[in-house]
Amino acid sequence: MQRFAFNMAVVLALIGVCGENLPTATAGRTAGPTSAMIVVPANQTVYFDETFNAGQPAIVSITTTGRTPVQVNLYDADGNIALGNGFGARISARMDVYRAGLFRIEVVNMGDQDAIILLATN
């Protein structure tokens, strides 16, 4: 227990000394990270438009119940496409943003049942 207390004191002291040099977290989305629960009807596509900052990756992730096949795609203003990739009910699309602007998020439900989805961006 004394060793743990000593280690914690050292960590806290280092944070106090080096705290101003620690990197700050930045988000790719202009307004910061967000998430929302959405329902995509069977055999339908839902679109969202979001702005992302240059120099930060645009990451869009979806989590589903896994009862129906879904896909997420990310488009920039120049027509570049990032296709979602993942395993099972978790799929993410990632794109390097070289120019800030509006990006289109496309969520496709390819099944015959409505899909309940948690959509999240960085």
Buried (B, 14 or more C-beta within 10 A) or exposed (E): EEEEEEEEEEEEEEEEEEEEEEEEEEBBBEEEEEEEEEEBEEEEEBEBEBBBBEEBEBBBBBBBEEEBEBBBBBBBEEEEEBEBEBEEBBBBBBBEBEEBBEBBBBBBBBBEEBBBBBBBBB
